[in-house]
């Protein structure tokens, strides 16, 4: 996971640190550690609420494989086709190619030593079993620790059944949870009897302890006995522990006020974590005012129905899968599920629209982090739109609105999946043409970035023809822009220049100004630079740079800096070229923009060679070479982009000799993306070293392909509208 891990080779991967007191599981922890020493696939099984997730997290946190411990939370996921995507996401992998995600995992985890934790897989058992079996067969350094209510059924699987707490540990947990609320509970007969009634199930015990502010242990015991007799009278064939947990949850539910029960049910519509604003919008109405949601939510927090988490994007909340499932059953029973799903969809469509608009602003980093956090809920909204009748146009709109995330934050593969699904649906094209056209040109853009020119051309041609038919100047401008980008990546500079100039004219005519429009100007500048007109290229990019800085935009600005650095190198101004590339690399790396990062590394290698440090130039070329497999065809097969690479290699080989050059390249390939980027960023120099000057004339080239990366549009008009 060297080049695309967002935190390069961390010792603890993405596993959160467990800080809560862990009661009564020392023996199980030791036993699970022994199982992990003896088998490469260990599955912790047990009833809901028995503590599987917590035990697995504790056990995993005590492991220290070379490439970290990585947790995949599968409970919020519904579509089996996205299991591999969820693993790719959890591992922090970036892959711009068209290969399926399981192939990405096989390619990027080869030779790695890591522990993969799969939590909550039981509703996706077939997809998980297939993926895990394939990974274990082909990745000898991989160990998998799974937690679910049933086995995976994979060859070599070692089962670790988890029993409830014994009576002493259950009482200890109850007393500890009471102390958290500032309450003192003694280890007496009533407490022990209550813990026995709860069968030592940790979730049931925590729910009971959450009621101690209002009821004594004796009162809790009386109410639980009544509830247990009511619920188990007609369910003699149910497993006792399942009866007990269902009883405990139902009993806790009955003790809630009507408003608390209502919010509990409505919160089940969220996938994973959510924030207060989302809960206030989605869950309000029909008996629950938005102003009351915080107070009711606070009560559910106190009762351990909802948990609070502090995250980089602010305070967020979550429900355990067992409690969410109980709430979802109630939501269906109330006949309110469809309305809540629509409100959920509306909220996240609004969020996507806001993020698209705010991408062209100083808040780009915030936008990227917010979408990353909200991805499970955005997926659920997309699933709803693409599976419900008459919702396809909204799915097209949502998938298209997230262009900046698919293209700019390393999510091309998943983005293409959603976009293709949306445009394949037979939506009402007359009423919702705008959404379909937007999805088409975003799909074309994503396909270009993946190096899939055939499918890109098909999507853009359909977009253009439909845009002309319905007289959509906005879609026509974007389709033409994308076609110009396609010509650029296939080395047809004359056609690229014609199309990009025409697209810019169309953008100006409709008053469009955003990251996307400015990127078309950067691409035009690249065509001019490749054709030898450095002055025109610099003029175009200095204009883009100024507009970006006026608006606080950083992503498109980084590509303008790339072209300016290319021009500076061609003019022999190595100091300026390095300063520009360092700035550019910092921005690209911040956005997890692997394409931008690797392009900069290639050009930095050439600047370094021109400065006279051939060994370091070869190291940088090796680091770039290790990144390209996750981007696609090296330098897009473009003669224009490849010419500087070839010049750098020739210079370094001449100075170092073939053996030393290859040794330095291998050294660079072993650095890993994080280390390589840190090395490049820390190498900014103020001196003007002796070395080879940059070329002043146009480079010779052969036919190939080239590309300057631009965002797929979420344009904001001057009036603040989204485009597409």
C-alpha positions as CSV (number, residue, x, y, z in Angstrom):
1,X,0.0,0.0,0.0
2,X,3.0,2.2,-0.5
3,X,1.9,4.9,-2.9
4,X,-1.8,5.2,-2.3
5,X,-2.1,4.8,1.4
6,X,-3.2,8.1,2.8
7,X,-1.1,7.6,5.9
8,X,1.9,5.7,4.6
9,X,2.6,2.5,6.6
10,X,1.0,3.6,9.9
11,X,1.6,1.2,12.8
12,X,-2.1,1.1,13.7
13,X,-3.8,1.6,10.4
14,X,-7.3,3.1,10.8
15,X,-8.3,1.3,13.9
16,X,-9.6,3.7,16.6
17,X,-8.0,3.6,20.0
18,X,-10.1,1.8,22.6
19,X,-10.1,3.8,25.8
20,X,-13.3,2.6,27.6
21,X,-12.8,0.3,30.5
22,X,-13.1,-3.3,29.2
23,X,-14.7,-5.5,31.8
24,X,-14.5,-9.2,32.1
25,X,-12.9,-10.2,28.9
26,X,-9.2,-10.8,29.8
27,X,-9.5,-14.6,29.1
28,X,-11.3,-14.0,25.8
29,X,-8.7,-11.5,24.7
30,X,-5.9,-14.0,25.4
31,X,-7.7,-16.7,23.6
32,X,-8.4,-14.6,20.6
33,X,-4.7,-13.6,20.4
34,X,-3.8,-17.2,20.4
35,X,-6.3,-17.9,17.6
36,X,-4.8,-15.1,15.5
37,X,-1.4,-16.6,16.0
38,X,-2.6,-20.0,14.7
39,X,-4.9,-19.0,11.8
40,X,-5.1,-16.4,9.1
41,X,-8.9,-16.1,9.3
42,X,-10.5,-15.9,12.7
43,X,-14.3,-15.2,13.0
44,X,-15.7,-14.1,16.3
45,X,-19.4,-15.2,16.4
46,X,-22.1,-14.6,18.9
47,X,-25.5,-13.1,19.4
48,X,-26.2,-9.4,18.8
49,X,-25.0,-7.2,21.7
50,X,-22.7,-9.8,23.2
51,X,-19.6,-7.6,22.6
52,X,-18.1,-8.9,19.4
53,X,-17.1,-5.6,17.9
54,X,-15.5,-4.4,21.1
55,X,-13.5,-7.6,21.7
56,X,-12.3,-7.6,18.1
57,X,-11.2,-3.9,18.3
58,X,-9.3,-4.7,21.6
59,X,-7.6,-7.7,20.1
60,X,-6.7,-6.0,16.9
61,X,-5.2,-3.0,18.7
62,X,-2.7,-5.3,20.4
63,X,-1.4,-6.6,17.0
64,X,1.5,-4.8,15.3
65,X,1.9,-6.1,11.7
66,X,4.3,-4.1,9.5
67,X,1.6,-2.4,7.4
68,X,-1.0,-1.8,10.1
69,X,-4.4,-2.9,11.3
70,X,-7.4,-1.8,9.2
71,X,-11.0,-1.9,10.2
72,X,-13.9,-2.1,7.7
73,X,-17.3,-1.3,9.1
74,X,-19.8,-3.2,7.0
75,X,-23.1,-2.7,9.0
76,X,-24.1,0.5,7.1
77,X,-23.5,-1.1,3.7
78,X,-26.5,-2.7,1.8
79,X,-25.3,-3.5,-1.7
80,X,-23.0,-6.6,-1.9
81,X,-21.3,-5.1,-5.0
82,X,-19.8,-2.4,-2.8
83,X,-18.1,-4.7,-0.3
84,X,-14.7,-4.5,-2.1
85,X,-15.1,-0.7,-2.5
86,X,-15.6,-0.5,1.3
87,X,-12.4,-2.3,1.9
88,X,-10.5,-0.2,-0.6
89,X,-11.9,2.9,1.1
90,X,-11.0,1.7,4.6
91,X,-7.4,0.9,3.5
92,X,-7.1,4.5,2.1
93,X,-6.2,3.2,-1.4
94,X,-6.5,5.5,-4.4
95,X,-6.9,3.9,-7.8
96,X,-7.8,5.8,-10.9
97,X,-7.8,2.8,-13.2
98,X,-10.7,0.9,-14.6
99,X,-9.8,-2.4,-12.8
100,X,-12.3,-3.8,-10.4
101,X,-11.7,-3.0,-6.7
102,X,-10.8,-6.5,-5.7
103,X,-8.0,-6.4,-8.3
104,X,-6.8,-3.1,-6.8
105,X,-6.6,-4.9,-3.4
106,X,-4.6,-7.8,-4.8
107,X,-2.2,-5.5,-6.6
108,X,-1.6,-3.0,-3.8
109,X,-1.5,-5.4,-0.9
110,X,1.0,-7.8,-2.6
111,X,4.0,-8.3,-0.3
112,X,2.3,-6.5,2.6
113,X,1.9,-7.7,6.2
114,X,-1.4,-6.5,7.7
115,X,-4.5,-7.4,9.7
116,X,-7.9,-6.7,8.1
117,X,-10.9,-6.4,10.5
118,X,-14.3,-7.0,9.0
119,X,-17.1,-5.9,11.4
120,X,-20.8,-6.6,10.9
121,X,-20.7,-8.7,7.8
122,X,-23.6,-11.1,8.4
123,X,-26.0,-9.4,5.9
124,X,-23.3,-9.5,3.2
125,X,-21.9,-13.0,4.0
126,X,-21.7,-14.3,0.5
127,X,-19.9,-11.3,-1.0
128,X,-17.6,-11.1,2.0
129,X,-16.7,-14.8,1.9
130,X,-15.9,-14.6,-1.8
131,X,-13.7,-11.6,-1.3
132,X,-11.9,-12.9,1.8
133,X,-11.3,-16.3,0.2
134,X,-9.7,-14.7,-2.8
135,X,-7.6,-12.3,-0.8
136,X,-6.3,-14.9,1.5
137,X,-5.4,-17.3,-1.3
138,X,-3.3,-14.7,-3.1
139,X,-2.0,-12.5,-0.3
140,X,0.1,-14.6,2.1
141,X,0.9,-11.6,4.3
142,X,-2.8,-10.9,5.1
143,X,-4.7,-12.0,8.2
144,X,-8.4,-11.4,8.6
145,X,-10.3,-11.0,11.9
146,X,-14.1,-10.9,11.3
147,X,-17.0,-10.3,13.7
148,X,-20.5,-11.4,12.9
149,X,-23.5,-13.5,14.0
150,X,-22.5,-16.4,11.7
151,X,-19.4,-17.9,10.1
152,X,-18.1,-16.8,6.8
153,X,-17.7,-20.4,5.7
154,X,-14.3,-19.9,4.1
155,X,-11.7,-22.7,4.0
156,X,-9.3,-22.4,6.9
157,X,-11.6,-20.3,9.0
158,X,-11.2,-20.6,12.7
159,X,-14.3,-19.8,14.7
160,X,-14.2,-18.1,18.1
161,X,-17.6,-18.2,19.7
162,X,-18.1,-15.4,22.2
163,X,-20.3,-16.1,25.2
164,X,-22.0,-13.5,27.4
165,X,-20.3,-12.2,30.6
166,X,-20.3,-14.3,33.7
167,X,-22.2,-13.0,36.6
168,X,-19.4,-11.2,38.4
169,X,-18.2,-9.5,35.2
170,X,-21.8,-8.5,34.3
171,X,-22.3,-6.9,37.8
172,X,-18.9,-5.1,37.4
173,X,-20.0,-3.7,34.1
174,X,-23.4,-2.6,35.5
175,X,-21.7,-0.8,38.4
176,X,-19.1,0.8,36.2
177,X,-21.8,2.2,33.8
178,X,-23.7,3.5,36.8
179,X,-20.6,5.3,38.0
180,X,-20.2,7.0,34.7
181,X,-23.5,8.8,35.4
182,X,-22.4,9.8,38.9
183,X,-24.5,7.1,40.5
184,X,-23.5,4.6,43.2
185,X,-24.8,1.1,42.8
186,X,-23.9,-1.7,45.3
187,X,-23.3,-5.3,44.4
188,X,-26.4,-6.6,46.1
189,X,-29.0,-9.3,45.4
190,X,-31.2,-7.1,43.2
191,X,-28.3,-6.1,41.0
192,X,-27.1,-9.7,40.6
193,X,-30.6,-10.9,39.8
194,X,-31.1,-8.2,37.2
195,X,-27.7,-9.1,35.5
196,X,-28.8,-12.8,35.6
197,X,-32.1,-11.9,33.9
198,X,-30.1,-10.0,31.3
199,X,-28.1,-13.1,30.6
200,X,-24.8,-11.2,30.9
201,X,-25.3,-9.6,27.5
202,X,-23.2,-6.3,27.6
203,X,-25.6,-4.3,25.4
204,X,-28.6,-5.3,27.5
205,X,-26.7,-4.4,30.7
206,X,-25.7,-1.0,29.3
207,X,-29.3,-0.2,28.3
208,X,-30.5,-1.1,31.8
209,X,-27.8,1.0,33.4
210,X,-28.9,3.9,31.3
211,X,-32.2,3.9,33.1
212,X,-30.8,4.3,36.6
213,X,-31.4,8.0,36.8
214,X,-35.1,7.3,36.9
215,X,-35.4,3.8,38.3
216,X,-33.7,1.8,41.0
217,X,-32.3,-1.7,40.3
218,X,-35.3,-3.2,42.0
219,X,-37.7,-1.2,39.9
220,X,-35.8,-2.2,36.8
221,X,-36.0,-5.8,37.7
222,X,-39.8,-5.7,38.2
223,X,-40.4,-4.0,34.9
224,X,-38.0,-6.3,33.1
225,X,-39.8,-9.4,34.5
226,X,-43.1,-8.1,33.2
227,X,-41.7,-7.3,29.7
228,X,-39.9,-10.7,29.5
229,X,-43.1,-12.7,30.2
230,X,-45.0,-10.6,27.6
231,X,-42.4,-11.0,24.8
232,X,-41.4,-14.6,25.3
233,X,-44.9,-16.1,25.8
234,X,-45.3,-16.9,22.1
235,X,-41.7,-17.4,21.1
236,X,-40.6,-20.7,22.8
237,X,-38.5,-21.7,19.8
238,X,-36.3,-18.6,20.0
239,X,-32.8,-18.9,21.4
240,X,-32.8,-17.7,25.0
241,X,-30.1,-15.1,24.6
242,X,-31.8,-13.7,21.5
243,X,-35.0,-13.6,23.5
244,X,-33.2,-11.8,26.3
245,X,-31.6,-9.2,24.1
246,X,-34.9,-8.5,22.2
247,X,-36.6,-8.3,25.5
248,X,-34.0,-5.8,26.9
249,X,-34.2,-3.6,23.8
250,X,-38.0,-3.7,23.8
251,X,-38.1,-3.0,27.4
252,X,-35.8,0.0,27.1
253,X,-37.9,1.1,24.1
254,X,-41.1,0.9,26.2
255,X,-39.5,3.0,28.9
256,X,-38.8,5.8,26.4
257,X,-41.2,8.7,26.1
258,X,-43.3,8.8,22.8
259,X,-40.9,11.4,21.5
260,X,-37.8,9.3,22.3
261,X,-39.4,6.2,20.6
262,X,-40.2,8.3,17.6
263,X,-36.7,9.7,17.2
264,X,-35.2,6.2,17.8
265,X,-37.2,4.8,14.9
266,X,-36.4,7.7,12.6
267,X,-32.7,7.8,13.3
268,X,-32.5,4.2,11.9
269,X,-32.7,5.7,8.4
270,X,-29.1,6.9,8.6
271,X,-26.2,4.8,7.4
272,X,-23.6,4.9,10.1
273,X,-22.8,8.3,11.6
274,X,-24.8,11.5,11.4
275,X,-24.7,15.0,12.7
276,X,-27.3,17.1,14.6
277,X,-28.3,19.2,11.6
278,X,-29.1,16.1,9.6
279,X,-31.1,14.6,12.5
280,X,-33.1,17.8,12.9
281,X,-34.1,18.0,9.3
282,X,-34.6,14.3,8.5
283,X,-36.3,13.3,11.7
284,X,-38.5,16.3,12.4
285,X,-42.2,16.8,11.6
286,X,-45.3,14.7,12.2
287,X,-45.1,14.8,16.0
288,X,-41.5,16.0,16.6
289,X,-40.5,19.6,16.2
290,X,-37.0,20.3,14.8
291,X,-36.3,22.5,17.9
292,X,-37.0,19.5,20.2
293,X,-34.7,17.0,18.4
294,X,-31.6,18.0,20.4
295,X,-33.3,17.5,23.8
296,X,-34.8,14.1,22.7
297,X,-31.4,13.1,21.3
298,X,-29.7,14.0,24.6
299,X,-32.0,11.6,26.4
300,X,-31.3,8.8,24.0
301,X,-27.6,9.5,24.6
302,X,-28.1,9.2,28.3
303,X,-29.9,5.9,27.9
304,X,-27.0,4.4,25.7
305,X,-29.3,4.1,22.7
306,X,-27.2,6.6,20.7
307,X,-23.4,7.2,21.1
308,X,-21.6,10.5,20.6
309,X,-18.3,10.8,18.8
310,X,-15.9,13.7,18.3
311,X,-14.5,13.6,14.7
312,X,-12.4,16.0,12.6
313,X,-15.6,17.2,11.0
314,X,-17.3,17.9,14.3
315,X,-19.6,16.0,16.7
316,X,-21.4,13.1,15.2
317,X,-23.7,10.4,16.5
318,X,-24.3,6.7,15.8
319,X,-26.5,3.8,16.8
320,X,-25.3,0.2,17.2
321,X,-26.5,-2.0,14.4
322,X,-28.7,-4.0,16.7
323,X,-30.5,-0.9,18.0
324,X,-30.7,0.6,14.5
325,X,-32.4,-2.6,13.2
326,X,-34.9,-2.5,16.1
327,X,-35.7,1.1,15.2
328,X,-36.0,0.3,11.5
329,X,-38.6,-2.4,12.3
330,X,-40.7,0.2,14.2
331,X,-40.3,2.7,11.4
332,X,-41.7,0.2,9.0
333,X,-44.5,-0.8,11.4
334,X,-45.5,2.9,11.7
335,X,-45.8,3.2,7.9
336,X,-43.4,6.1,7.9
337,X,-40.3,4.5,6.4
338,X,-40.8,5.8,2.8
339,X,-41.3,9.4,4.0
340,X,-38.1,9.3,6.1
341,X,-36.1,7.8,3.3
342,X,-37.2,10.6,1.0
343,X,-36.3,13.2,3.7
344,X,-32.9,11.5,4.1
345,X,-32.4,11.6,0.3
346,X,-33.4,15.2,0.2
347,X,-31.0,16.2,2.9
348,X,-28.0,14.5,1.3
349,X,-28.9,15.8,-2.1
350,X,-28.9,19.3,-0.6
351,X,-25.5,18.5,1.1
352,X,-24.0,17.4,-2.2
353,X,-25.4,20.5,-3.9
354,X,-23.9,22.8,-1.2
355,X,-20.5,20.9,-1.4
356,X,-20.5,21.3,-5.2
357,X,-21.1,25.0,-5.0
358,X,-18.6,25.5,-2.2
359,X,-15.8,23.6,-4.0
360,X,-15.1,26.9,-5.8
361,X,-14.2,28.7,-2.5
362,X,-11.5,28.8,0.3
363,X,-13.4,25.8,1.9
364,X,-12.3,23.1,-0.5
365,X,-10.5,21.1,2.2
366,X,-13.6,21.3,4.4
367,X,-15.8,20.2,1.5
368,X,-13.5,17.2,0.7
369,X,-13.5,16.1,4.4
370,X,-17.2,16.5,4.7
371,X,-18.0,14.4,1.7
372,X,-15.6,11.7,2.9
373,X,-17.3,11.6,6.3
374,X,-20.8,11.5,4.7
375,X,-20.0,8.9,2.1
376,X,-22.1,6.1,3.7
377,X,-25.2,8.3,3.8
378,X,-24.6,9.6,0.3
379,X,-24.3,6.0,-0.9
380,X,-27.6,5.2,0.8
381,X,-29.3,8.2,-0.9
382,X,-27.9,7.1,-4.3
383,X,-29.2,3.6,-3.7
384,X,-32.6,4.9,-2.9
385,X,-32.7,7.1,-6.0
386,X,-31.5,4.3,-8.3
387,X,-33.9,1.6,-7.0
388,X,-37.1,3.5,-6.5
389,X,-39.6,4.2,-9.3
390,X,-39.5,7.7,-10.8
391,X,-36.3,8.6,-8.8
392,X,-33.7,7.9,-11.5
393,X,-33.3,11.6,-12.5
394,X,-32.4,12.4,-8.9
395,X,-29.8,9.7,-8.9
396,X,-28.3,11.1,-12.0
397,X,-28.3,14.6,-10.4
398,X,-26.6,13.3,-7.2
399,X,-24.0,11.2,-9.0
400,X,-23.2,14.2,-11.3
401,X,-23.1,16.7,-8.4
402,X,-20.3,14.7,-6.7
403,X,-18.0,15.1,-9.7
404,X,-15.4,17.0,-7.6
405,X,-15.2,14.1,-5.2
406,X,-15.0,11.3,-7.8
407,X,-12.3,13.2,-9.8
408,X,-10.5,15.3,-7.2
409,X,-10.4,13.0,-4.1
410,X,-9.4,9.7,-5.6
411,X,-12.8,8.0,-6.1
412,X,-12.9,7.5,-9.8
413,X,-13.8,3.8,-9.7
414,X,-16.7,4.2,-7.4
415,X,-17.9,7.4,-9.1
416,X,-17.9,5.7,-12.4
417,X,-20.0,2.8,-11.0
418,X,-22.7,5.2,-9.8
419,X,-22.7,7.3,-12.9
420,X,-23.0,4.3,-15.2
421,X,-25.9,2.9,-13.2
422,X,-27.6,6.3,-13.3
423,X,-27.4,6.8,-17.0
424,X,-28.4,3.2,-17.8
425,X,-31.8,3.8,-16.1
426,X,-34.7,4.6,-18.4
427,X,-35.6,7.9,-16.8
428,X,-38.1,10.4,-18.2
429,X,-35.6,12.2,-20.5
430,X,-38.0,14.9,-21.5
431,X,-38.7,16.1,-17.9
432,X,-35.3,15.5,-16.5
433,X,-32.9,16.0,-19.4
434,X,-30.6,18.3,-17.4
435,X,-29.8,15.7,-14.8
436,X,-29.0,13.0,-17.4
437,X,-26.8,15.4,-19.5
438,X,-24.8,16.3,-16.4
439,X,-24.3,12.6,-15.5
440,X,-23.2,11.9,-19.1
441,X,-20.4,14.5,-19.3
442,X,-19.3,13.7,-15.8
443,X,-19.1,10.1,-16.8
444,X,-17.1,11.1,-19.9
445,X,-14.7,13.0,-17.7
446,X,-14.2,10.2,-15.3
447,X,-13.6,7.8,-18.1
448,X,-11.0,10.1,-19.6
449,X,-9.1,10.3,-16.3
450,X,-9.2,6.5,-16.2
451,X,-7.7,6.3,-19.6
452,X,-10.8,4.8,-21.2
453,X,-11.1,6.9,-24.3
454,X,-13.6,4.7,-26.1
455,X,-16.3,5.0,-23.4
456,X,-15.4,8.6,-22.8
457,X,-16.1,9.4,-26.4
458,X,-19.4,7.5,-26.4
459,X,-20.7,9.4,-23.3
460,X,-19.5,12.8,-24.6
461,X,-20.9,12.3,-28.0
462,X,-24.3,11.3,-26.6
463,X,-24.2,14.3,-24.3
464,X,-23.4,16.7,-27.1
465,X,-26.1,15.3,-29.4
466,X,-28.8,15.5,-26.7
467,X,-27.6,18.9,-25.7
468,X,-28.0,20.2,-29.2
469,X,-31.4,18.5,-29.5
470,X,-32.8,20.1,-26.4
471,X,-30.9,23.4,-26.8
472,X,-28.9,23.2,-23.6
473,X,-26.0,25.7,-23.8
474,X,-24.6,24.6,-20.5
475,X,-24.4,20.9,-21.3
476,X,-23.1,21.7,-24.8
477,X,-20.2,23.8,-23.2
478,X,-19.3,21.0,-20.9
479,X,-19.5,18.3,-23.6
480,X,-17.2,20.4,-25.8
481,X,-14.8,21.0,-23.0
482,X,-14.6,17.3,-22.2
483,X,-14.0,16.5,-25.9
484,X,-11.2,19.0,-25.9
485,X,-9.7,17.2,-22.8
486,X,-10.0,13.9,-24.7
487,X,-8.2,15.4,-27.7
488,X,-5.4,16.6,-25.3
489,X,-4.9,13.1,-23.8
490,X,-4.6,11.6,-27.3
491,X,-2.0,14.2,-28.4
492,X,-4.3,15.9,-31.0
493,X,-3.2,19.4,-29.9
494,X,-4.8,21.3,-32.8
495,X,-8.2,19.7,-32.1
496,X,-7.8,20.1,-28.4
497,X,-7.0,23.8,-28.8
498,X,-10.0,24.4,-31.1
499,X,-12.5,22.6,-28.8
500,X,-11.2,24.2,-25.6
501,X,-11.3,27.7,-27.0
502,X,-14.8,27.1,-28.2
503,X,-15.8,25.8,-24.8
504,X,-14.4,28.8,-23.1
505,X,-16.4,31.1,-25.4
506,X,-19.5,29.1,-24.5
507,X,-18.8,29.4,-20.8
508,X,-18.4,33.1,-21.0
509,X,-21.6,33.4,-23.0
510,X,-23.6,31.7,-20.2
511,X,-21.8,33.4,-17.4
512,X,-20.1,30.3,-16.0
513,X,-17.2,30.6,-13.6
514,X,-15.9,27.8,-11.4
515,X,-13.0,25.4,-11.0
516,X,-14.1,23.5,-14.1
517,X,-14.2,26.6,-16.3
518,X,-10.7,27.6,-15.1
519,X,-9.4,24.1,-15.7
520,X,-10.4,24.3,-19.3
521,X,-8.2,27.4,-19.5
522,X,-5.3,25.5,-17.9
523,X,-5.8,22.7,-20.4
524,X,-5.7,25.2,-23.2
525,X,-2.5,26.6,-21.8
526,X,-1.0,23.1,-21.8
527,X,-1.8,22.7,-25.5
528,X,0.0,26.0,-26.1
529,X,3.0,25.0,-24.1
530,X,3.2,21.7,-25.8
531,X,3.2,23.5,-29.2
532,X,6.0,25.8,-28.1
533,X,4.0,29.0,-27.3
534,X,5.2,29.4,-23.7
535,X,4.3,33.1,-23.5
536,X,0.6,32.4,-24.3
537,X,0.6,29.4,-21.9
538,X,2.0,31.6,-19.1
539,X,-0.5,34.4,-19.8
540,X,-3.4,32.0,-19.6
541,X,-2.2,30.3,-16.4
542,X,-1.3,33.6,-14.6
543,X,-4.9,34.7,-15.3
544,X,-6.2,31.4,-13.8
545,X,-3.8,31.7,-10.8
546,X,-5.1,35.2,-10.0
547,X,-8.8,34.2,-10.3
548,X,-8.2,31.2,-8.1
549,X,-6.4,33.2,-5.5
550,X,-9.2,35.8,-5.5
551,X,-11.7,33.0,-4.7
552,X,-9.5,31.0,-2.4
553,X,-9.6,28.0,-4.9
554,X,-6.6,25.7,-4.5
555,X,-7.2,22.6,-6.6
556,X,-7.4,24.1,-10.1
557,X,-4.7,26.6,-9.0
558,X,-2.3,23.7,-8.5
559,X,-2.7,22.6,-12.1
560,X,-2.1,26.2,-13.3
561,X,1.1,26.1,-11.2
562,X,2.1,22.9,-12.9
563,X,1.9,24.5,-16.4
564,X,3.8,27.6,-15.1
565,X,6.5,25.3,-13.7
566,X,6.7,23.5,-17.0
567,X,7.2,26.8,-18.8
568,X,9.8,28.0,-16.2
569,X,11.8,24.8,-16.7
570,X,11.7,25.2,-20.5
571,X,13.0,28.8,-20.0
572,X,15.8,27.5,-17.7
573,X,14.4,29.1,-14.5
574,X,15.0,26.2,-12.2
575,X,14.5,28.1,-9.0
576,X,11.0,29.3,-10.0
577,X,10.1,25.9,-11.4
578,X,11.0,24.1,-8.1
579,X,9.1,26.7,-6.0
580,X,6.0,26.3,-8.2
581,X,6.1,22.5,-8.2
582,X,6.6,22.4,-4.4
583,X,3.5,24.5,-4.0
584,X,1.6,22.4,-6.5
585,X,2.6,19.1,-4.9
586,X,1.5,20.3,-1.4
587,X,-2.0,21.0,-2.8
588,X,-2.4,17.8,-4.8
589,X,-1.3,15.7,-1.8
590,X,-3.7,17.5,0.5
591,X,-6.6,16.5,-1.8
592,X,-5.3,12.9,-2.2
593,X,-5.0,13.8,-5.9
594,X,-2.8,11.0,-7.0
595,X,-2.7,12.1,-10.6
596,X,-1.7,15.6,-9.7
597,X,1.0,14.3,-7.3
598,X,2.6,11.9,-9.8
599,X,2.7,14.5,-12.6
600,X,4.5,16.9,-10.3
601,X,6.9,14.1,-9.2
602,X,7.8,13.5,-12.8
603,X,8.5,17.1,-13.6
604,X,10.4,17.6,-10.3
605,X,12.7,14.7,-11.3
606,X,13.6,16.6,-14.4
607,X,14.2,19.9,-12.6
608,X,16.3,18.0,-10.1
609,X,18.4,16.5,-12.9
610,X,18.8,19.9,-14.4
611,X,20.0,21.2,-11.0
612,X,22.8,18.6,-11.2
613,X,21.5,15.9,-8.8
614,X,21.1,13.0,-11.1
615,X,20.8,10.4,-8.2
616,X,17.9,12.3,-6.5
617,X,16.3,12.7,-9.9
618,X,16.4,8.9,-10.4
619,X,14.9,8.4,-6.9
620,X,12.0,10.7,-7.8
621,X,11.5,8.8,-11.1
622,X,11.3,5.6,-9.1
623,X,8.8,7.0,-6.7
624,X,6.7,8.2,-9.6
625,X,6.9,4.9,-11.3
626,X,5.5,3.2,-8.2
627,X,2.5,5.5,-8.2
628,X,1.6,5.1,-11.9
629,X,-0.1,1.6,-11.6
630,X,-2.8,3.2,-9.5
631,X,-3.3,6.0,-12.0
632,X,-3.2,4.1,-15.3
633,X,-1.0,4.1,-18.3
634,X,2.3,5.8,-17.4
635,X,2.2,9.4,-18.6
636,X,-1.0,8.4,-20.4
637,X,1.1,7.1,-23.3
638,X,1.5,10.7,-24.3
639,X,4.6,11.7,-26.3
640,X,4.2,15.2,-25.0
641,X,4.2,14.3,-21.4
642,X,6.8,11.5,-21.9
643,X,9.4,13.7,-23.5
644,X,10.5,15.4,-20.2
645,X,10.6,12.0,-18.6
646,X,12.8,10.6,-21.3
647,X,15.1,13.6,-21.1
648,X,15.4,13.2,-17.3
649,X,16.2,9.5,-17.7
650,X,18.8,10.1,-20.4
651,X,20.5,12.7,-18.3
652,X,20.5,10.7,-15.1
653,X,21.8,7.5,-16.9
654,X,24.6,9.5,-18.6
655,X,25.8,10.9,-15.2
656,X,25.2,7.8,-13.1
657,X,25.7,4.9,-15.4
658,X,23.0,2.3,-15.9
659,X,23.6,0.2,-12.8
660,X,23.6,3.2,-10.4
661,X,20.6,4.7,-12.1
662,X,18.6,1.5,-11.7
663,X,19.6,1.3,-8.1
664,X,18.3,4.8,-7.4
665,X,15.1,4.1,-9.2
666,X,14.6,1.0,-7.0
667,X,15.3,3.1,-4.0
668,X,12.6,5.5,-5.0
669,X,10.1,2.8,-5.7
670,X,10.5,1.5,-2.1
671,X,9.9,4.9,-0.5
672,X,6.1,4.8,-0.4
673,X,3.9,7.8,-1.4
674,X,4.0,9.6,1.9
675,X,7.7,9.4,2.3
676,X,8.4,10.3,-1.3
677,X,6.1,13.4,-1.1
678,X,7.6,14.5,2.2
679,X,11.1,14.1,0.7
680,X,10.2,16.1,-2.4
681,X,8.5,18.9,-0.3
682,X,11.4,19.1,2.0
683,X,13.9,19.6,-0.8
684,X,12.9,23.1,-1.9
685,X,16.2,25.0,-2.5
686,X,17.0,28.6,-2.7
687,X,20.4,28.2,-4.3
688,X,20.9,28.1,-8.1
689,X,23.0,24.9,-8.4
690,X,25.2,24.1,-11.2
691,X,23.8,21.7,-13.7
692,X,22.1,21.4,-17.0
693,X,19.9,24.3,-18.2
694,X,16.3,23.6,-19.1
695,X,15.6,23.5,-22.8
696,X,14.5,26.7,-24.6
697,X,13.1,25.2,-27.7
698,X,10.1,22.9,-28.3
699,X,10.7,19.2,-27.5
700,X,10.6,16.6,-30.2
701,X,7.8,14.2,-29.7
702,X,6.2,11.1,-31.2
703,X,2.5,10.2,-31.3
704,X,1.1,9.2,-27.9
705,X,-1.4,10.5,-25.4
706,X,-1.4,13.4,-22.9
707,X,-3.5,14.9,-20.2
708,X,-4.0,17.8,-18.0
709,X,-6.5,17.0,-15.3
710,X,-9.5,19.1,-14.7
711,X,-12.5,18.7,-12.5
712,X,-15.7,17.4,-13.8
713,X,-18.1,20.2,-13.4
714,X,-20.3,21.3,-10.7
715,X,-20.2,24.7,-12.0
716,X,-21.5,27.6,-10.1
717,X,-22.9,30.3,-12.2
718,X,-22.2,33.9,-11.2
719,X,-25.6,33.7,-9.5
720,X,-24.6,30.6,-7.6
721,X,-26.5,27.9,-9.6
722,X,-25.1,24.4,-10.2
723,X,-24.7,23.5,-13.8
724,X,-25.2,20.4,-15.8
